[in-house]
């Protein structure tokens, strides 16, 4: 018999000890809800006490994990089931937004509660925005009074920058729009927003998130017109919003028209067809001739790739504008249109540095082409010019304006040619008069 001790079998491998903090906690909002509800019931309708309770509780409760539950309770009194109904089997509180008094002052006080809470616990910002988006999708599940309170609160929060205007995307839900819920909610929301700030605040926030052109989508497709929008919101006491939406639609129409004009020019469509199409759009969208000449000028100047050399860009511009002068002439039948064109030309030459010395030569060309009249040029020179590059452009135009004032009717052709020649000699650097332009000057009556 062997005296050797038999070894017991052992398990091989490596044991890993799970640390307590790595253990995944089970999501159980019930206890969290009961704690919050109990605290709210104790503070009652004293919103200062509510704010202090929420501030203190954040140190003990897991707000990060249960943010949705927290906001559901503060708004609706308990956890919300899909669709916006309250869960029947859980504790509720009567001290919440939906049971509060329906007036702006009360909603402002509630907004302060949310504001203090989120300032104290910054990580709740994202969760709060997600909560508002969800609540907007649940609007059909709320009573009219509850929707009104939520709308006023949302408007105040938007005005104060507590949430982004991107949350309004939830209002474009097809069912909410179809049943008129979105439009009715928007009335209350924008009223409180404008009351807190003004229409400029609304406009700026909507532009920032690309929603300034989407307001008409609050209505079903068969009612999605500027006229219907204007009447609906004007009747509700929101004329500022109606005017803003109308202006945005006009801007959108002008952009589309400019794009169409550029495409027509690139295709080489006949001027008569371009003019006819533009006039049809003017009538359809109630666009004035002054607005139209601005669109035409921008379209004509936008689709060209301009030379970067100052000495070459002027000749390029003269050749290009000579070709398109009939198009410009078609929309300068009024003196105000000519003045606006001159202002647009001034701004363009100032904003595009290579055109700084081209302004006077362009004016001469368009005067010769009967696009600009003597009266319009003189009025622009004396009072209608803008600040951009004023001293440079007025100096460029000085001799030409003197000639316009002094020349007798019938003598324009010869005297103008001589004046241009003298001007070229007197100001060789500042006013490089092209011999090509001088050679094309013939007697042309005032427009």
C-alpha positions as CSV (number, residue, x, y, z in Angstrom):
1,X,0.0,0.0,0.0
2,X,1.4,3.3,-1.1
3,X,1.8,6.1,1.5
4,X,1.4,8.8,-1.2
5,X,-1.5,11.1,-0.5
6,X,-4.1,11.3,-3.3
7,X,-4.7,14.8,-4.4
8,X,-8.3,16.1,-4.6
9,X,-9.5,17.3,-7.9
10,X,-9.5,21.1,-8.4
11,X,-11.3,23.4,-10.8
12,X,-9.1,25.3,-13.2
13,X,-9.7,28.8,-14.6
14,X,-9.9,32.3,-13.1
15,X,-12.6,33.7,-10.9
16,X,-13.8,37.2,-11.4
17,X,-15.4,39.0,-8.5
18,X,-18.2,41.4,-9.6
19,X,-18.0,44.7,-7.9
20,X,-21.2,46.0,-6.5
21,X,-21.1,49.2,-8.5
22,X,-20.9,47.1,-11.7
23,X,-24.0,45.2,-11.0
24,X,-26.9,46.4,-13.2
25,X,-29.8,47.8,-11.3
26,X,-33.3,46.8,-12.3
27,X,-35.3,49.7,-13.6
28,X,-38.1,50.2,-11.1
29,X,-39.6,53.6,-11.1
30,X,-42.4,52.7,-8.6
31,X,-40.4,53.5,-5.5
32,X,-39.0,56.7,-7.1
33,X,-42.5,57.8,-8.0
34,X,-43.8,57.2,-4.5
35,X,-41.0,59.3,-2.9
36,X,-41.6,62.2,-5.3
37,X,-45.4,62.1,-5.0
38,X,-45.1,62.0,-1.2
39,X,-42.8,65.0,-1.2
40,X,-45.1,67.0,-3.5
41,X,-48.2,66.1,-1.4
42,X,-46.4,67.5,1.6
43,X,-45.3,70.8,-0.1
44,X,-48.7,71.2,-1.6
45,X,-49.3,74.2,-3.9
46,X,-46.4,76.2,-2.5
47,X,-44.1,76.2,-5.6
48,X,-41.1,77.7,-3.7
49,X,-41.4,74.7,-1.4
50,X,-41.7,72.4,-4.4
51,X,-38.5,73.8,-5.9
52,X,-36.6,73.4,-2.6
53,X,-37.9,69.8,-2.2
54,X,-36.7,68.9,-5.8
55,X,-33.4,70.6,-5.2
56,X,-32.7,68.6,-2.0
57,X,-34.1,65.3,-3.4
58,X,-31.6,65.3,-6.3
59,X,-28.8,64.5,-3.9
60,X,-30.6,61.3,-2.7
61,X,-32.7,60.2,-5.7
62,X,-31.4,59.0,-9.1
63,X,-32.8,61.9,-11.3
64,X,-30.5,60.8,-14.1
65,X,-32.1,57.4,-14.3
66,X,-35.6,58.4,-13.6
67,X,-35.8,61.8,-15.5
68,X,-38.9,60.8,-17.5
69,X,-40.7,59.6,-14.5
70,X,-39.8,62.8,-12.6
71,X,-41.1,65.1,-15.4
72,X,-44.3,63.0,-15.9
73,X,-45.2,63.5,-12.3
74,X,-44.4,67.3,-12.3
75,X,-46.6,67.8,-15.4
76,X,-49.4,65.2,-15.1
77,X,-49.3,64.0,-11.5
78,X,-48.1,60.5,-12.3
79,X,-46.4,58.2,-14.9
80,X,-47.9,58.5,-18.3
81,X,-48.8,55.5,-20.4
82,X,-48.4,55.6,-24.2
83,X,-51.0,58.0,-25.6
84,X,-51.0,60.3,-22.6
85,X,-53.2,58.5,-20.1
86,X,-52.1,58.1,-16.4
87,X,-51.1,54.7,-15.1
88,X,-54.0,53.6,-12.8
89,X,-51.9,51.3,-10.6
90,X,-49.4,53.9,-9.3
91,X,-49.6,56.6,-6.7
92,X,-50.4,60.1,-8.0
93,X,-50.3,63.7,-6.8
94,X,-52.9,66.4,-7.3
95,X,-50.1,69.0,-7.2
96,X,-48.9,69.2,-10.8
97,X,-49.1,71.4,-13.9
98,X,-52.3,69.8,-15.2
99,X,-54.2,70.5,-12.0
100,X,-52.9,74.1,-11.6
101,X,-54.9,77.2,-12.4
102,X,-55.0,78.0,-16.1
103,X,-53.5,81.5,-16.3
104,X,-50.2,82.9,-17.5
105,X,-49.0,84.0,-14.1
106,X,-49.3,80.4,-12.7
107,X,-47.6,79.0,-15.8
108,X,-44.7,81.4,-15.3
109,X,-44.3,80.2,-11.7
110,X,-44.2,76.6,-12.9
111,X,-41.7,77.5,-15.6
112,X,-39.5,78.8,-12.7
113,X,-39.7,75.5,-11.0
114,X,-38.4,73.6,-14.1
115,X,-35.8,76.3,-14.7
116,X,-34.4,76.0,-11.2
117,X,-34.4,72.2,-11.3
118,X,-32.5,72.1,-14.6
119,X,-30.0,74.8,-13.6
120,X,-29.2,72.8,-10.5
121,X,-29.0,69.4,-12.4
122,X,-27.7,70.3,-15.8
123,X,-27.8,66.7,-17.0
124,X,-31.6,66.9,-17.0
125,X,-31.6,69.4,-20.0
126,X,-31.7,66.7,-22.7
127,X,-34.2,64.6,-20.8
128,X,-36.5,67.6,-20.3
129,X,-36.5,68.4,-24.0
130,X,-37.3,64.8,-24.8
131,X,-40.2,64.9,-22.3
132,X,-41.7,68.0,-24.0
133,X,-41.4,66.4,-27.4
134,X,-43.2,63.3,-26.0
135,X,-45.9,65.4,-24.3
136,X,-46.6,67.2,-27.6
137,X,-47.2,63.8,-29.3
138,X,-49.6,62.9,-26.5
139,X,-51.7,66.1,-26.9
140,X,-54.9,64.2,-28.0
141,X,-54.8,62.3,-24.8
142,X,-55.1,65.4,-22.7
143,X,-58.1,67.6,-22.0
144,X,-58.3,71.1,-23.6
145,X,-57.4,72.8,-20.4
146,X,-54.4,70.5,-19.9
147,X,-53.3,71.3,-23.5
148,X,-53.7,75.0,-22.9
149,X,-51.5,74.9,-19.7
150,X,-48.8,72.9,-21.5
151,X,-48.9,75.3,-24.4
152,X,-48.4,78.3,-22.2
153,X,-45.7,76.7,-20.3
154,X,-43.9,75.6,-23.5
155,X,-44.1,79.2,-24.9
156,X,-42.6,80.6,-21.7
157,X,-39.8,78.0,-21.7
158,X,-39.0,78.7,-25.4
159,X,-38.9,82.5,-24.7
160,X,-36.5,82.0,-21.9
161,X,-34.2,79.6,-23.9
162,X,-34.9,76.6,-21.6
163,X,-35.7,74.4,-24.6
164,X,-35.0,74.5,-28.3
165,X,-37.6,75.4,-30.9
166,X,-36.8,72.1,-32.5
167,X,-39.3,70.5,-30.1
168,X,-42.0,72.0,-32.2
169,X,-41.4,69.3,-34.8
170,X,-43.7,67.1,-32.7
171,X,-46.6,69.4,-33.7
172,X,-46.3,68.3,-37.3
173,X,-47.6,64.9,-36.4
174,X,-50.1,64.0,-39.1
175,X,-53.0,63.1,-36.7
176,X,-52.5,66.2,-34.6
177,X,-52.5,68.4,-37.7
178,X,-55.5,66.7,-39.3
179,X,-57.7,67.2,-36.2
180,X,-56.7,70.8,-35.7
181,X,-54.9,70.1,-32.4
182,X,-51.6,71.5,-33.6
183,X,-53.0,74.8,-34.8
184,X,-55.0,75.4,-31.6
185,X,-52.0,74.5,-29.4
186,X,-49.7,76.8,-31.5
187,X,-52.0,79.8,-30.8
188,X,-51.6,79.4,-27.0
189,X,-47.9,78.7,-27.3
190,X,-47.1,81.7,-29.5
191,X,-49.2,84.0,-27.4
192,X,-47.2,83.2,-24.3
193,X,-43.9,83.3,-26.2
194,X,-44.6,86.7,-27.7
195,X,-45.9,88.0,-24.3
196,X,-42.6,87.0,-22.7
197,X,-40.4,88.4,-25.5
198,X,-41.6,89.6,-28.9
199,X,-42.0,88.4,-32.5
200,X,-38.3,89.0,-33.2
201,X,-37.4,86.4,-30.6
202,X,-39.9,83.9,-32.2
203,X,-38.5,84.6,-35.7
204,X,-34.9,84.2,-34.6
205,X,-35.5,80.9,-32.8
206,X,-37.5,79.5,-35.7
207,X,-34.8,80.5,-38.2
208,X,-32.1,78.9,-36.0
209,X,-33.7,75.5,-36.3
210,X,-34.9,75.9,-39.9
211,X,-38.6,76.1,-39.1
212,X,-39.3,79.6,-40.2
213,X,-40.8,78.4,-43.5
214,X,-42.8,75.5,-42.0
215,X,-45.6,77.3,-40.0
216,X,-48.2,76.6,-42.7
217,X,-47.7,72.9,-42.1
218,X,-49.6,73.3,-38.8
219,X,-52.7,73.0,-41.0
220,X,-53.9,70.1,-43.2
221,X,-52.9,70.2,-46.9
222,X,-56.3,71.5,-48.0
223,X,-56.0,74.5,-45.7
224,X,-52.3,75.1,-46.1
225,X,-52.4,78.6,-47.6
226,X,-51.1,81.9,-46.5
227,X,-54.6,83.4,-46.5
228,X,-56.0,80.7,-44.2
229,X,-53.0,80.9,-41.9
230,X,-53.3,84.7,-41.8
231,X,-57.0,84.7,-41.0
232,X,-56.7,82.0,-38.3
233,X,-53.9,83.6,-36.3
234,X,-55.1,87.2,-36.9
235,X,-58.5,86.3,-35.5
236,X,-56.7,84.7,-32.5
237,X,-54.9,88.0,-31.8
238,X,-51.6,87.0,-33.4
239,X,-51.3,89.4,-36.3
240,X,-47.5,89.6,-35.8
241,X,-47.2,85.9,-36.5
242,X,-49.5,86.2,-39.5
243,X,-47.3,89.0,-40.9
244,X,-44.2,87.0,-40.2
245,X,-45.5,83.9,-42.0
246,X,-46.7,85.9,-45.0
247,X,-43.3,87.5,-45.2
248,X,-41.5,84.2,-45.0
249,X,-43.7,82.8,-47.8
250,X,-42.9,85.8,-49.9
251,X,-39.2,85.2,-49.3
252,X,-39.6,81.6,-50.3
253,X,-41.4,82.5,-53.5
254,X,-38.7,85.1,-54.4
255,X,-36.0,82.5,-53.9
256,X,-37.8,80.0,-56.1
257,X,-38.3,82.7,-58.7
258,X,-34.7,83.7,-58.7
259,X,-33.7,80.0,-59.1
260,X,-36.1,79.7,-62.0
261,X,-34.7,82.8,-63.7
262,X,-31.1,81.6,-63.4
263,X,-32.1,78.2,-64.9
264,X,-33.9,80.0,-67.8
265,X,-30.8,82.1,-68.5
266,X,-28.5,79.1,-68.3
267,X,-30.7,77.3,-70.8
268,X,-30.6,80.3,-73.1
269,X,-34.3,80.9,-73.2
270,X,-35.6,83.9,-75.2
271,X,-35.9,87.1,-73.2
272,X,-39.6,87.4,-74.2
273,X,-40.3,84.0,-72.6
274,X,-38.3,84.8,-69.5
275,X,-40.1,88.2,-69.2
276,X,-43.5,86.6,-69.7
277,X,-42.8,83.9,-67.1
278,X,-41.5,86.5,-64.6
279,X,-44.6,88.7,-65.0
280,X,-46.9,85.7,-64.5
281,X,-45.1,85.0,-61.2
282,X,-45.3,88.6,-60.2
283,X,-49.1,88.5,-60.6
284,X,-49.5,85.1,-59.0
285,X,-47.4,86.0,-55.9
286,X,-48.3,89.7,-55.7
287,X,-44.7,90.8,-56.3
288,X,-44.0,94.5,-57.0
289,X,-41.9,95.7,-59.8
290,X,-39.4,97.1,-57.3
291,X,-39.0,93.6,-55.7
292,X,-38.8,92.0,-59.2
293,X,-36.0,94.2,-60.5
294,X,-34.0,93.2,-57.4
295,X,-34.5,89.5,-58.2
296,X,-33.6,90.0,-61.8
297,X,-30.4,91.9,-61.0
298,X,-29.3,89.2,-58.5
299,X,-30.2,86.5,-61.0
300,X,-28.3,88.2,-63.8
301,X,-25.2,88.7,-61.6
302,X,-25.3,85.4,-59.8
303,X,-24.9,82.7,-62.5
304,X,-21.6,84.1,-63.9
305,X,-18.2,83.1,-62.7
306,X,-16.5,86.5,-62.5
307,X,-12.8,87.2,-63.3
308,X,-10.8,87.9,-60.1
309,X,-8.7,90.6,-61.8
310,X,-10.1,94.1,-61.4
311,X,-8.9,95.3,-64.8
312,X,-10.7,92.4,-66.6
313,X,-13.9,92.0,-64.6
314,X,-15.2,95.4,-65.7
315,X,-15.0,94.5,-69.4
316,X,-16.6,91.1,-68.6
317,X,-19.4,92.8,-66.6
318,X,-20.1,95.4,-69.4
319,X,-20.3,92.6,-72.0
320,X,-22.6,90.5,-69.8
321,X,-24.9,93.4,-68.8
322,X,-25.1,94.7,-72.3
323,X,-26.5,91.3,-73.3
324,X,-29.1,91.3,-70.5
325,X,-30.0,94.9,-70.5
326,X,-33.4,94.1,-72.3
327,X,-34.3,91.9,-69.3
328,X,-33.4,94.7,-66.8
329,X,-35.3,97.3,-68.9
330,X,-38.5,95.2,-68.8
331,X,-38.8,95.7,-65.1
332,X,-37.8,99.4,-64.7
333,X,-40.9,101.0,-66.0
334,X,-41.3,103.0,-62.7
335,X,-38.9,105.5,-61.2
336,X,-38.8,103.6,-57.9
337,X,-37.7,100.5,-59.7
338,X,-34.8,102.4,-61.3
339,X,-33.7,103.8,-57.9
340,X,-33.9,100.4,-56.4
341,X,-31.7,99.0,-59.2
342,X,-29.1,101.7,-58.6
343,X,-29.1,100.9,-54.9
344,X,-28.7,97.1,-55.7
345,X,-25.8,98.0,-58.1
346,X,-24.2,100.1,-55.4
347,X,-24.4,97.4,-52.8
348,X,-23.2,94.7,-55.2
349,X,-20.1,96.7,-56.3
350,X,-19.3,97.4,-52.7
351,X,-19.8,93.9,-51.5
352,X,-17.7,92.5,-54.4
353,X,-14.4,94.3,-54.1
354,X,-13.3,93.7,-57.7
355,X,-16.3,95.8,-58.9
356,X,-15.5,98.9,-56.8
357,X,-14.2,100.7,-59.9
358,X,-16.9,99.3,-62.2
359,X,-19.9,101.1,-60.8
360,X,-19.8,104.3,-63.0
361,X,-19.2,102.3,-66.1
362,X,-22.1,100.0,-65.4
363,X,-24.4,103.1,-64.8
364,X,-23.2,104.6,-68.1
365,X,-24.0,101.4,-70.0
366,X,-27.5,101.0,-68.5
367,X,-28.2,104.7,-69.2
368,X,-27.2,104.2,-72.8
369,X,-29.4,101.1,-72.9
370,X,-32.4,103.1,-71.6
371,X,-32.6,101.0,-68.5
372,X,-31.8,104.0,-66.2
373,X,-33.2,107.5,-66.7
374,X,-31.5,110.8,-66.1
375,X,-34.0,111.6,-63.3
376,X,-33.3,108.4,-61.5
377,X,-29.5,108.8,-61.6
378,X,-29.8,112.4,-60.3
379,X,-32.1,111.3,-57.5
380,X,-29.9,108.5,-56.5
381,X,-26.9,110.8,-56.5
382,X,-28.5,113.5,-54.4
383,X,-30.6,111.5,-51.9
384,X,-31.3,107.9,-52.6
385,X,-27.9,106.3,-52.4
386,X,-27.0,104.1,-49.4
387,X,-24.0,104.2,-47.1
388,X,-22.0,101.4,-48.6
389,X,-19.1,102.9,-50.5
390,X,-20.9,106.2,-50.7
391,X,-17.8,108.5,-51.0
392,X,-16.1,106.3,-53.6
393,X,-19.2,105.9,-55.9
394,X,-20.3,109.5,-55.6
395,X,-16.8,110.6,-56.6
396,X,-16.9,108.2,-59.6
397,X,-20.3,109.7,-60.6
398,X,-19.5,113.4,-60.1
399,X,-18.4,114.4,-63.6
400,X,-21.2,112.3,-65.2
401,X,-23.8,113.9,-63.0
402,X,-22.5,117.4,-63.8
403,X,-22.8,116.5,-67.4
404,X,-26.4,115.3,-67.0
405,X,-27.3,118.6,-65.2
406,X,-25.7,120.9,-67.8
407,X,-26.1,119.1,-71.1
408,X,-28.9,120.5,-73.4
409,X,-31.5,118.2,-74.9
410,X,-30.2,116.9,-78.3
411,X,-26.5,117.5,-77.4
412,X,-26.1,114.4,-75.2
413,X,-24.3,112.2,-77.8
414,X,-21.4,114.4,-78.8
415,X,-20.9,116.3,-75.4
416,X,-21.1,113.0,-73.5
417,X,-18.4,111.4,-75.6
418,X,-16.1,114.4,-75.1
419,X,-16.8,114.5,-71.4
420,X,-15.9,110.9,-71.1
421,X,-12.6,111.4,-73.0
422,X,-11.7,114.4,-70.7
423,X,-12.7,112.4,-67.6
424,X,-10.4,109.5,-68.6
425,X,-7.5,111.9,-69.0
426,X,-8.2,113.7,-65.7
427,X,-8.6,110.5,-63.6
428,X,-6.6,107.8,-65.3
429,X,-6.3,105.6,-62.2
430,X,-9.7,106.1,-60.6
431,X,-11.8,106.2,-63.7
432,X,-10.4,104.0,-66.4
433,X,-13.0,104.8,-69.1
434,X,-13.1,102.0,-71.6
435,X,-12.7,103.1,-75.2
436,X,-15.2,100.4,-76.1
437,X,-17.8,102.1,-73.9
438,X,-17.0,105.6,-75.3
439,X,-17.3,104.3,-78.9
440,X,-20.8,103.0,-78.2
441,X,-22.2,106.2,-76.9
442,X,-24.8,107.7,-79.3
443,X,-27.6,110.2,-78.8
444,X,-30.1,108.6,-76.5
445,X,-33.1,110.5,-75.1
446,X,-33.9,110.5,-71.4
447,X,-36.0,107.5,-70.3
